[in-house]
Amino acid sequence: MNITKKVTFVAKEGHIAPLKALLEAMVQPSRAEKGCLKYNIYQIESDPKRFIVIEAWEDEAALEGHKHSKHYLHYKSHYEPHTAEKFTENLLILGEPF
């Protein structure tokens, strides 16, 4: 079963640029991983300190592999000083995925 997640980050005051760089560095290596179906990062135009990551994985094994990758471990050990708030939501795809 596919796993789709929405992860929201809110940058601390004065930390938009370093959080953005850290998140952007995740895109290409994550997309290249086995089992990655989607990995997109969005910055909210009306609230630039807010970022949304939408990621989809073929299955739990693919997601677990991602969590053990070098780029994920780097992100995981560096995001907290730049982040005021972070929350994750699991998404269910209704109808046909596009």
CNS distance restraints for C-alpha pairs under 8 A (distance, minus, plus):
assign (resid   1 and name CA) (resid  58 and name CA) 6.59 0.50 0.50
assign (resid   1 and name CA) (resid  59 and name CA) 5.45 0.50 0.50
assign (resid   1 and name CA) (resid  60 and name CA) 7.98 0.50 0.50
assign (resid   2 and name CA) (resid  56 and name CA) 6.82 0.50 0.50
assign (resid   2 and name CA) (resid  57 and name CA) 5.63 0.50 0.50
assign (resid   2 and name CA) (resid  58 and name CA) 4.59 0.50 0.50
assign (resid   2 and name CA) (resid  59 and name CA) 5.05 0.50 0.50
assign (resid   2 and name CA) (resid  60 and name CA) 7.91 0.50 0.50
assign (resid   3 and name CA) (resid  56 and name CA) 5.46 0.50 0.50
assign (resid   3 and name CA) (resid  57 and name CA) 5.15 0.50 0.50
assign (resid   3 and name CA) (resid  58 and name CA) 6.47 0.50 0.50
assign (resid   3 and name CA) (resid  59 and name CA) 5.94 0.50 0.50
assign (resid   3 and name CA) (resid  60 and name CA) 7.06 0.50 0.50
assign (resid   3 and name CA) (resid  63 and name CA) 7.88 0.50 0.50
assign (resid   3 and name CA) (resid  90 and name CA) 7.57 0.50 0.50
assign (resid   3 and name CA) (resid  91 and name CA) 7.69 0.50 0.50
assign (resid   4 and name CA) (resid  54 and name CA) 7.19 0.50 0.50
assign (resid   4 and name CA) (resid  55 and name CA) 5.62 0.50 0.50
assign (resid   4 and name CA) (resid  56 and name CA) 4.17 0.50 0.50
assign (resid   4 and name CA) (resid  57 and name CA) 6.45 0.50 0.50
assign (resid   4 and name CA) (resid  90 and name CA) 6.00 0.50 0.50
assign (resid   4 and name CA) (resid  91 and name CA) 5.34 0.50 0.50
assign (resid   4 and name CA) (resid  92 and name CA) 6.98 0.50 0.50
assign (resid   4 and name CA) (resid  93 and name CA) 7.98 0.50 0.50
assign (resid   5 and name CA) (resid  53 and name CA) 7.78 0.50 0.50
assign (resid   5 and name CA) (resid  54 and name CA) 5.77 0.50 0.50
assign (resid   5 and name CA) (resid  55 and name CA) 5.39 0.50 0.50
assign (resid   5 and name CA) (resid  56 and name CA) 6.41 0.50 0.50
assign (resid   5 and name CA) (resid  88 and name CA) 6.84 0.50 0.50
assign (resid   5 and name CA) (resid  89 and name CA) 5.73 0.50 0.50
assign (resid   5 and name CA) (resid  90 and name CA) 4.56 0.50 0.50
assign (resid   5 and name CA) (resid  91 and name CA) 5.56 0.50 0.50
assign (resid   6 and name CA) (resid  52 and name CA) 6.68 0.50 0.50
assign (resid   6 and name CA) (resid  53 and name CA) 5.57 0.50 0.50
assign (resid   6 and name CA) (resid  54 and name CA) 4.71 0.50 0.50
assign (resid   6 and name CA) (resid  55 and name CA) 6.69 0.50 0.50
assign (resid   6 and name CA) (resid  88 and name CA) 5.74 0.50 0.50
assign (resid   6 and name CA) (resid  89 and name CA) 5.18 0.50 0.50
assign (resid   6 and name CA) (resid  90 and name CA) 6.35 0.50 0.50
assign (resid   6 and name CA) (resid  91 and name CA) 6.88 0.50 0.50
assign (resid   7 and name CA) (resid  52 and name CA) 5.69 0.50 0.50
assign (resid   7 and name CA) (resid  53 and name CA) 4.99 0.50 0.50
assign (resid   7 and name CA) (resid  54 and name CA) 6.61 0.50 0.50
assign (resid   7 and name CA) (resid  86 and name CA) 7.11 0.50 0.50
assign (resid   7 and name CA) (resid  87 and name CA) 5.78 0.50 0.50
assign (resid   7 and name CA) (resid  88 and name CA) 4.36 0.50 0.50
assign (resid   7 and name CA) (resid  89 and name CA) 6.36 0.50 0.50
assign (resid   8 and name CA) (resid  50 and name CA) 7.10 0.50 0.50
assign (resid   8 and name CA) (resid  51 and name CA) 5.73 0.50 0.50
assign (resid   8 and name CA) (resid  52 and name CA) 4.62 0.50 0.50
assign (resid   8 and name CA) (resid  53 and name CA) 6.41 0.50 0.50
assign (resid   8 and name CA) (resid  85 and name CA) 7.90 0.50 0.50
assign (resid   8 and name CA) (resid  86 and name CA) 5.47 0.50 0.50
assign (resid   8 and name CA) (resid  87 and name CA) 5.40 0.50 0.50
assign (resid   8 and name CA) (resid  88 and name CA) 6.38 0.50 0.50
assign (resid   9 and name CA) (resid  50 and name CA) 5.73 0.50 0.50
assign (resid   9 and name CA) (resid  51 and name CA) 5.11 0.50 0.50
assign (resid   9 and name CA) (resid  52 and name CA) 6.43 0.50 0.50
assign (resid   9 and name CA) (resid  83 and name CA) 6.57 0.50 0.50
assign (resid   9 and name CA) (resid  84 and name CA) 7.68 0.50 0.50
assign (resid   9 and name CA) (resid  85 and name CA) 5.81 0.50 0.50
assign (resid   9 and name CA) (resid  86 and name CA) 4.55 0.50 0.50
assign (resid   9 and name CA) (resid  87 and name CA) 6.90 0.50 0.50
assign (resid  10 and name CA) (resid  49 and name CA) 5.53 0.50 0.50
assign (resid  10 and name CA) (resid  50 and name CA) 4.51 0.50 0.50
assign (resid  10 and name CA) (resid  51 and name CA) 6.39 0.50 0.50
assign (resid  10 and name CA) (resid  83 and name CA) 5.76 0.50 0.50
assign (resid  10 and name CA) (resid  84 and name CA) 5.56 0.50 0.50
assign (resid  10 and name CA) (resid  85 and name CA) 5.05 0.50 0.50
assign (resid  10 and name CA) (resid  86 and name CA) 6.40 0.50 0.50
assign (resid  11 and name CA) (resid  15 and name CA) 5.70 0.50 0.50
assign (resid  11 and name CA) (resid  16 and name CA) 5.41 0.50 0.50
assign (resid  11 and name CA) (resid  19 and name CA) 6.58 0.50 0.50
assign (resid  11 and name CA) (resid  49 and name CA) 4.99 0.50 0.50
assign (resid  11 and name CA) (resid  50 and name CA) 6.38 0.50 0.50
assign (resid  11 and name CA) (resid  82 and name CA) 5.69 0.50 0.50
assign (resid  11 and name CA) (resid  83 and name CA) 4.53 0.50 0.50
assign (resid  11 and name CA) (resid  84 and name CA) 5.48 0.50 0.50
assign (resid  11 and name CA) (resid  85 and name CA) 7.18 0.50 0.50
assign (resid  12 and name CA) (resid  16 and name CA) 7.02 0.50 0.50
assign (resid  12 and name CA) (resid  49 and name CA) 7.50 0.50 0.50
assign (resid  12 and name CA) (resid  82 and name CA) 5.53 0.50 0.50
assign (resid  12 and name CA) (resid  83 and name CA) 5.24 0.50 0.50
assign (resid  12 and name CA) (resid  84 and name CA) 4.80 0.50 0.50
assign (resid  13 and name CA) (resid  49 and name CA) 7.94 0.50 0.50
assign (resid  15 and name CA) (resid  19 and name CA) 6.17 0.50 0.50
assign (resid  15 and name CA) (resid  82 and name CA) 5.30 0.50 0.50
assign (resid  15 and name CA) (resid  83 and name CA) 7.67 0.50 0.50
assign (resid  16 and name CA) (resid  20 and name CA) 5.97 0.50 0.50
assign (resid  16 and name CA) (resid  48 and name CA) 7.50 0.50 0.50
assign (resid  16 and name CA) (resid  49 and name CA) 5.61 0.50 0.50
assign (resid  16 and name CA) (resid  82 and name CA) 7.54 0.50 0.50
assign (resid  17 and name CA) (resid  21 and name CA) 6.15 0.50 0.50
assign (resid  18 and name CA) (resid  22 and name CA) 6.16 0.50 0.50
assign (resid  18 and name CA) (resid  82 and name CA) 7.02 0.50 0.50
assign (resid  19 and name CA) (resid  23 and name CA) 6.16 0.50 0.50
assign (resid  19 and name CA) (resid  79 and name CA) 6.70 0.50 0.50
assign (resid  19 and name CA) (resid  82 and name CA) 5.76 0.50 0.50
assign (resid  19 and name CA) (resid  83 and name CA) 7.31 0.50 0.50
assign (resid  20 and name CA) (resid  24 and name CA) 5.97 0.50 0.50
assign (resid  20 and name CA) (resid  51 and name CA) 7.94 0.50 0.50
assign (resid  21 and name CA) (resid  25 and name CA) 6.14 0.50 0.50
assign (resid  22 and name CA) (resid  26 and name CA) 6.98 0.50 0.50
assign (resid  22 and name CA) (resid  75 and name CA) 6.45 0.50 0.50
assign (resid  22 and name CA) (resid  78 and name CA) 7.94 0.50 0.50
assign (resid  22 and name CA) (resid  79 and name CA) 7.26 0.50 0.50
assign (resid  23 and name CA) (resid  27 and name CA) 7.25 0.50 0.50
assign (resid  23 and name CA) (resid  41 and name CA) 7.39 0.50 0.50
assign (resid  23 and name CA) (resid  75 and name CA) 7.50 0.50 0.50
assign (resid  24 and name CA) (resid  41 and name CA) 7.26 0.50 0.50
assign (resid  25 and name CA) (resid  29 and name CA) 7.74 0.50 0.50
assign (resid  25 and name CA) (resid  71 and name CA) 7.88 0.50 0.50
assign (resid  26 and name CA) (resid  30 and name CA) 5.85 0.50 0.50
assign (resid  26 and name CA) (resid  71 and name CA) 6.42 0.50 0.50
assign (resid  26 and name CA) (resid  72 and name CA) 7.15 0.50 0.50
assign (resid  26 and name CA) (resid  75 and name CA) 7.59 0.50 0.50
assign (resid  27 and name CA) (resid  31 and name CA) 6.11 0.50 0.50
assign (resid  27 and name CA) (resid  39 and name CA) 6.22 0.50 0.50
assign (resid  27 and name CA) (resid  40 and name CA) 6.76 0.50 0.50
assign (resid  27 and name CA) (resid  41 and name CA) 7.47 0.50 0.50
assign (resid  28 and name CA) (resid  32 and name CA) 6.27 0.50 0.50
assign (resid  29 and name CA) (resid  33 and name CA) 6.56 0.50 0.50
assign (resid  29 and name CA) (resid  71 and name CA) 7.14 0.50 0.50
assign (resid  30 and name CA) (resid  36 and name CA) 6.91 0.50 0.50
assign (resid  30 and name CA) (resid  39 and name CA) 6.77 0.50 0.50
assign (resid  30 and name CA) (resid  66 and name CA) 7.16 0.50 0.50
assign (resid  30 and name CA) (resid  71 and name CA) 7.94 0.50 0.50
assign (resid  31 and name CA) (resid  36 and name CA) 5.71 0.50 0.50
assign (resid  31 and name CA) (resid  37 and name CA) 7.43 0.50 0.50
assign (resid  31 and name CA) (resid  38 and name CA) 6.72 0.50 0.50
assign (resid  31 and name CA) (resid  39 and name CA) 5.95 0.50 0.50
assign (resid  32 and name CA) (resid  36 and name CA) 7.18 0.50 0.50
assign (resid  33 and name CA) (resid  66 and name CA) 7.17 0.50 0.50
assign (resid  34 and name CA) (resid  62 and name CA) 6.61 0.50 0.50
assign (resid  35 and name CA) (resid  57 and name CA) 5.50 0.50 0.50
assign (resid  35 and name CA) (resid  58 and name CA) 4.97 0.50 0.50
assign (resid  35 and name CA) (resid  59 and name CA) 7.24 0.50 0.50
assign (resid  35 and name CA) (resid  62 and name CA) 5.01 0.50 0.50
assign (resid  35 and name CA) (resid  63 and name CA) 7.71 0.50 0.50
assign (resid  36 and name CA) (resid  55 and name CA) 7.83 0.50 0.50
assign (resid  36 and name CA) (resid  56 and name CA) 6.21 0.50 0.50
assign (resid  36 and name CA) (resid  57 and name CA) 4.70 0.50 0.50
assign (resid  36 and name CA) (resid  58 and name CA) 6.42 0.50 0.50
assign (resid  36 and name CA) (resid  62 and name CA) 6.99 0.50 0.50
assign (resid  36 and name CA) (resid  63 and name CA) 7.98 0.50 0.50
assign (resid  37 and name CA) (resid  55 and name CA) 7.48 0.50 0.50
assign (resid  37 and name CA) (resid  56 and name CA) 5.15 0.50 0.50
assign (resid  37 and name CA) (resid  57 and name CA) 5.28 0.50 0.50
assign (resid  37 and name CA) (resid  58 and name CA) 6.48 0.50 0.50
assign (resid  38 and name CA) (resid  54 and name CA) 7.24 0.50 0.50
assign (resid  38 and name CA) (resid  55 and name CA) 5.14 0.50 0.50
assign (resid  38 and name CA) (resid  56 and name CA) 4.87 0.50 0.50
assign (resid  38 and name CA) (resid  57 and name CA) 7.08 0.50 0.50
assign (resid  39 and name CA) (resid  53 and name CA) 7.19 0.50 0.50
assign (resid  39 and name CA) (resid  54 and name CA) 5.86 0.50 0.50
assign (resid  39 and name CA) (resid  55 and name CA) 4.37 0.50 0.50
assign (resid  39 and name CA) (resid  56 and name CA) 6.56 0.50 0.50
assign (resid  40 and name CA) (resid  53 and name CA) 5.75 0.50 0.50
assign (resid  40 and name CA) (resid  54 and name CA) 5.34 0.50 0.50
assign (resid  40 and name CA) (resid  55 and name CA) 6.40 0.50 0.50
assign (resid  41 and name CA) (resid  51 and name CA) 6.93 0.50 0.50
assign (resid  41 and name CA) (resid  52 and name CA) 5.69 0.50 0.50
assign (resid  41 and name CA) (resid  53 and name CA) 4.44 0.50 0.50
assign (resid  41 and name CA) (resid  54 and name CA) 6.42 0.50 0.50
assign (resid  42 and name CA) (resid  51 and name CA) 5.55 0.50 0.50
assign (resid  42 and name CA) (resid  52 and name CA) 5.07 0.50 0.50
assign (resid  42 and name CA) (resid  53 and name CA) 6.35 0.50 0.50
assign (resid  43 and name CA) (resid  47 and name CA) 7.85 0.50 0.50
assign (resid  43 and name CA) (resid  48 and name CA) 5.93 0.50 0.50
assign (resid  43 and name CA) (resid  49 and name CA) 7.55 0.50 0.50
assign (resid  43 and name CA) (resid  50 and name CA) 6.02 0.50 0.50
assign (resid  43 and name CA) (resid  51 and name CA) 4.49 0.50 0.50
assign (resid  43 and name CA) (resid  52 and name CA) 6.42 0.50 0.50
assign (resid  44 and name CA) (resid  48 and name CA) 5.26 0.50 0.50
assign (resid  44 and name CA) (resid  49 and name CA) 7.50 0.50 0.50
assign (resid  44 and name CA) (resid  50 and name CA) 5.69 0.50 0.50
assign (resid  44 and name CA) (resid  51 and name CA) 6.14 0.50 0.50
assign (resid  44 and name CA) (resid  52 and name CA) 7.67 0.50 0.50
assign (resid  57 and name CA) (resid  62 and name CA) 6.02 0.50 0.50
assign (resid  57 and name CA) (resid  63 and name CA) 5.94 0.50 0.50
assign (resid  58 and name CA) (resid  62 and name CA) 6.22 0.50 0.50
assign (resid  58 and name CA) (resid  63 and name CA) 7.86 0.50 0.50
assign (resid  59 and name CA) (resid  63 and name CA) 6.55 0.50 0.50
assign (resid  60 and name CA) (resid  64 and name CA) 6.06 0.50 0.50
assign (resid  61 and name CA) (resid  65 and name CA) 6.12 0.50 0.50
assign (resid  62 and name CA) (resid  66 and name CA) 6.29 0.50 0.50
assign (resid  63 and name CA) (resid  67 and name CA) 6.38 0.50 0.50
assign (resid  64 and name CA) (resid  68 and name CA) 6.60 0.50 0.50
assign (resid  65 and name CA) (resid  69 and name CA) 6.47 0.50 0.50
assign (resid  66 and name CA) (resid  72 and name CA) 6.74 0.50 0.50
assign (resid  67 and name CA) (resid  72 and name CA) 5.86 0.50 0.50
assign (resid  67 and name CA) (resid  73 and name CA) 7.05 0.50 0.50
assign (resid  68 and name CA) (resid  72 and name CA) 6.73 0.50 0.50
assign (resid  68 and name CA) (resid  73 and name CA) 6.58 0.50 0.50
assign (resid  69 and name CA) (resid  73 and name CA) 6.25 0.50 0.50
assign (resid  70 and name CA) (resid  74 and name CA) 6.23 0.50 0.50
assign (resid  71 and name CA) (resid  75 and name CA) 6.21 0.50 0.50
assign (resid  72 and name CA) (resid  76 and name CA) 5.96 0.50 0.50
assign (resid  73 and name CA) (resid  77 and name CA) 6.21 0.50 0.50
assign (resid  74 and name CA) (resid  78 and name CA) 6.38 0.50 0.50
assign (resid  75 and name CA) (resid  79 and name CA) 5.87 0.50 0.50
assign (resid  76 and name CA) (resid  80 and name CA) 7.92 0.50 0.50
assign (resid  78 and name CA) (resid  82 and name CA) 8.00 0.50 0.50
assign (resid  79 and name CA) (resid  83 and name CA) 6.25 0.50 0.50
assign (resid  80 and name CA) (resid  84 and name CA) 7.77 0.50 0.50
assign (resid  93 and name CA) (resid  97 and name CA) 6.60 0.50 0.50
